[in-house]
């Protein structure tokens, strides 16, 4: 009897080993690497350029970053997945070290309904204002969090103090106007100063989207007392509504090239790569959406110029749809990589015509961090600044193999450090 059990055990073990060998062979034979999907040099950022900003026994994610006129860096992020009390830290040494969590922030920040986003705006009178916005979208079944427009907080003293949240186009406005409150997601994904008669004025175009993937624009100005005034939101891509629906365009980044505005849009339906659009009338109308190459495909693009090299860096969560990483993976390549594309503004402008032979793909793709296996596409939203050629980028992810929760991480490097410049 024991002999039969032993033989059975040996047989099962042999089958298991053979099955393992077959699976490993299939995995290795079908594995696709990033180098095979892009036509630029791929760099893996060395861990010596990475540091931890904040880590806790709970979920931390979706940060944004701003540099004040005094040189201080301010990072903000929710204490939860996209919603929760806003946490703030600062750095006075360009991201080498970070403060403890600040406690002198507005009480209204504790009930933030979505990820905070922050900008440093310079006005024509020489003053500056730091603007923090946070959307108020529907979450889940809408019983706990329902559509309530977006919130805005202002600092006039380099982030040392902030105003309480002011709500815009939410429930109170809806009740007074007889309209529906806006379901604002990632507000403001971008905030771009606009021109009038060819001159930059104290007016900024902010963008957000809703659950129907309607992308809205709203103009920020300031009244004579310095208070923020947001115009009623309007559909900014109405002429391309079919594309918005088909590709689920959202989380739009806008950057300026002279009199041209360039829009980089996440394509959330995963039917295509990310999209690029152009406007030559300050965002009133936009060109037809055009698919970006793999090198720039992903979610939540944020762009920053390096004035010392003339290069442009765009950071995002990499997603290349309809490509399996291996035979056992889902049909979206990666999604667990936080990356940064390096190129020039001319590379982006090469997509402004209908001739694909003119399209250029940039110089490099930097892998800043990889989520540990099994955590999926939950990383890569990042704030970014460039200080005399040194990029400081703050994002989130499961970048440590043992961490049970995502944490806030900082990448700090120059292009010369990587041999790109």
Secondary structure, DSSP 4 states (H G I P E B T S, - for coil): -HHHHHHHHHHHHHHHHHHHHHHHHHHHHH---HHHH-SSEEEEPPGGGEEEEE--SS--EEEEEEE-TTS-EEEEEESSSS-SSEEEEEESSTTSS-PPPP--S-GGGGG--S-EEEEEEE-TTS-EEEEEEEE---BTTSSSB---BEEEEEESSTTSS-PPPEEESSHHHHHHHTSPPPB-EEEEEEEEEEEETTEEEEEEEEEEE-TT--EEEEEEEE-TTS-EEEPPPEES-GGGHHHHHHHTEEEEEEEEETTEEEEEEEETTSSS--EEEEESSTTSS-PPPEEPPGGG-EEEEEEEEETTTTEEEEEEEEEEET--SSTTS-SEEEEEEEEEEEE-HHHHHGGGSS-GGG----SEEEEEEEPPTTS-S-----EEEEETTEEEEEEEE--STT-SS-EEEEEEEETGGGT--
